[in-house]
Amino acid sequence: MRHNLHPAEQRSLDAAVSNFAEETGFDLAFGGFEERGCATVTSLFGTQTLSLNGLEVATGKGLGGRAMSENRPRLTADYARSSHITHDYDTQVLSEGIKMLFAVPVLVDGSVRAVLYGGSRSSSAPGNTLINAASSVVRAFARDIRIQDEVNLRIAAMHVPAPSPQALPTSALEVLRESYAELRGLASEVADPTLRAKLVAIESRLAHLGGVQDQRPLPPHIADAHVTLSPRELDVLSQVALGGTNAEIGHALGLTESTVKSYLKTAMTKLESSTRHAAVATARRAGLLP
């Protein structure tokens, strides 16, 4: 059984389950995350009872367990009479009046992370677009899981004491700056406001960690004005700090080269810097960049 499911993970699962039902046209859908060879159903859509809630499906058992063990979708048009699956979960499944059942494992980097089910209370054949519709939802869900994994890693990495304000080794500083740029990219893809707030907090800590490298005082007009940069201006400057050209920055951020130039020009103006590299240096001393 999966323990300590993060609220953001549950919201992502709920969205995937409802999308699965809507996109495939099944009467109901349900699903759960996999952990230690067992998927625990924690999300329901279109069900008439709570019989499936909390159901623990072991790898190899039932239709979902078979899908997980084979790493591919499985469908049965007559669940109750199928001879190709075990019937460990008949009580829960049949309590919903399910006739046809479809199970799809959610793979992330080759490993099963969750399973989604679609059920019909009739045995009518699914449409020709079933596989494509299901695959689209599963791909989006797998992407959400991958992003959540990355966020969890970053958050865990921040649960260590901050180093004393002294110069970091060059290699460590480069990793710090690369991580900062990656985090800003992740933040732009995360829809959940709670996760985004956590990412912003981590970004701030990283920026201040890097700020101890350069102890030169800021120009008075910058220090006194409490200069702030927009999210996109910070995105662009963080990529400039990694040595990216305008074209490379545009590719990384999904922006045109002219848009990159516009954001960079605005940031340079705010920081009263004549060159892109001077803008990065000033932003670092101001604690805006690591």
N, C-alpha and C positions, 0 to 999 in steps of 0.2 A: 504493500500500500504506500502511496506517495504521501509524504508528510510535509508540512510547512510550505504549502503552495502560496506563492507570492500573489497578492491581489492583482497585480498587473498580468501575471500569467493566467489567472482565472478569467479576467476580462478578455484577454486574447483568445482563450479557449471558447468562451461564451460567444464571441463574435464569429469564430470559425464554425462553430456548431450551427448557429443560426444561418450563416451564409451557405453552409453545406446543404441545409434543408431547402433554402430558397433557390439556390442555383441548380440543384439536381431535381427538384420537384417531389422529393419524398414527403410522406405525411409527417414524419418525425425524424429527429436526428438527436444523437447524443455522442459523448466522447470524453476522453480523459487522458491525462499524461501517463507515460510509462515510467516505472522505476523498479529496478531489480527484478525484471522479468514479469511485472504485473502492471496492467493499466487499470487505474481506478476512475470510474465514471463520476464526474463532478459537474457535468453540464448537460442539461436537457432542453430540447426545443420541440414543441408540438406534442408532448406526451400527455396522457390522460391520468396517469398515476405516478407515484414516486418509486415504483418497483425497481427501476433501473438506477436510481440515485445511490451512489456508493458501491455499485457493483464492481468487484475486483476480478478482472479477467487475466488469467495466467497465460503466458506464452504457450501456444500449442493447443489451447482448449477453446472450444466454441469457434464461431466464425472469426471474431476479432483476434483470438489467440492464434488461429491459423494464419491470418493475414500478417500478424507480427512475426511469426516464425519464418514465413516465406518471403517477407519484405515486399509484398505485392497485394493489390486489392483482391478481395474475394466476394463473390455474390452467390446467394442461394435464393431461388425463386419460391421454394417451399421450405421454410426454416424447420417446421415441426417434423417433416418427413425426411430431411436431408440425411444421407448416409455418409457424407463426406466430412462431417464435423462431429465433435463430441457434443453432448447435450447437457453439459454441466449447469448451464444457465437458463434452461427452459422455463423455469418458474417465473423469472424476472422478465424474460423476453416475451413469452406468450401472454403474460398479464397485460401487455399493451396491445394484444391482438395483432401482433406483427406476423405477416405472411412472408413477405420478401424482405431480406436483409442484405445490406451492402456494407462492407467494412474496408477501410483504407488506412494503412499505416502511414504515419507522418515521419519521414526520414530526414535527419539533419546530419550531414557529413557521413552518410551510410549507416547511421544508428537509428533505431526506432525510438522516437521521443514521445509519441502520442498515437492514438488511434481514433478515427472518426467513423461514426456509423450513420447510415441512412436507412430508414425502415418504411415499409408500405403495408397498409392493412388489407391490400388486395394483391393478387399475383400478376397484375398487368405488367407487361414487359416495359422496362425503362426505355426512355428515348435514346436516339442514336448519339445524342450529345452528352450522355451521362458521364462517360469517362473524362471527356474534356472539361466539363463543368466541375467535376470532383477534383481533377488534377489542378485546376486553377486555384481553387480554395485551399487545397493542401499545400501548394507551393507558397502561397501568401502566408499561411500559418507557419510553415517551416522557416520562412524569412523572419517572421516575428519572434520565433523561438531563438533563432540565431542572434538577433539583436539583443534580446533579453539576456542571453548567455554572456554576451560581450559586456553589457551594462553591469551584470552581477560581478564579473571579473574585475571591472574597473572599480566598483564600489568596494569589493573585498580588498583591493590593492590600496585603497585609501584608509583602511582601518589599521594603519600602522602609524607609529609616532612620526611626526614631521621631523626632518633633519634639522640640526641646528643651523642658524644662518651663516653658513660658510660655503665656499665655492664647491660645487659638485664637479666630479670628474667630467671631462668633455663627453665621454661616451654616455654617461648617465644623463647628462643634460640633453643630448640629442634624442635619447629615448623619451625623455620627459616631453620634449617639444613635439615629437611625432605622436605621442599618446594624446596630447592636447588637441592636435589637429584632427586626429581620428575621432575623438570624443565630440568635437563640434560637428563632424559629419554625421555621427550617430544621432546627436540631438535633433538634427533637422529631419530625421526619418522617424523619430518616435512620436506617436500621437498621444500617448498617455501623459497627462499633465504632471502626475506624481513622479514618474520616471524622468521626465524632462527637468523638473525642478532638482532632482538628485544629480542629474548630469551637470546642470549649471553650477551646483555647489562644488562638485568635483573639479570642474573647469577652473573655478575661482581659486581653489586650493593649489592646483597645478600652476596657475599663473603666478601666485604669490611665492611658490617654491622657487620658481625660476627668477623671480625678481631680486633675490638676495645675491645674484651673481654680479650685479652692477650697482655699486653703492654711490655712484656719482649723483649729486642732487639734480632734481629736475629743474628746468628753467622756470623762473617764478610765474610766468604767464600760464604755464601748464599746471604747475602744482596748485596755484591758487584757483584756477578755473574748474578743477575737478572734471577734467575732460572725460567724456564717455563716447564709446564707439558703438555703432549699431551692430547687431548680430552678424550681418553680412560683411561689414567692414572688418570685424574680428576674424571672420572666416578667411577672408582674403589675406589679411596680414599674417595669420597663422601659417598659411601656405607660402607666403613670401619668406617667412622665417625659415622654412625648410628648403629654400633655394629654388622654388618653382618659378617658371616663366609665366607670363600672362596666359599663354595658350594652355600650359599644363594646369594652371590654377582653374581656368575655365572648365577644363575636362573633369577635374576632380570635384568641382562644386556644381557642375551642371549649368554653367553660365557662359554667355558669349564673351569673347575676348574684350569687346568694347565695354561690356558691363563690368568686367573685372577692373579695367582701367578706371572706370567711373568711381567704383567703390574705393579703389586705391587712392585716387586723387582726393576724394573727400576725406579719407582718413589722414592723408598727409597734411591736408589743410588744417584739420582739427588739431593735429599734433605739431603744427608749424614746422614741418620737416621738408627739406628740399629734395630728398631722395627717398626711395622705398626702404632702403636699409637704415637710414636715419629714423624713419618712422617706426620701424620694428624696434630699434634700440630705445627710442623714447617710450614706446608702448610697454616695453619690458620694465623700464625704470619706474613707470607709473603703475606697475602691477597688473597691467591689462593682458600681458602675454608672458608665458614662461621663458 
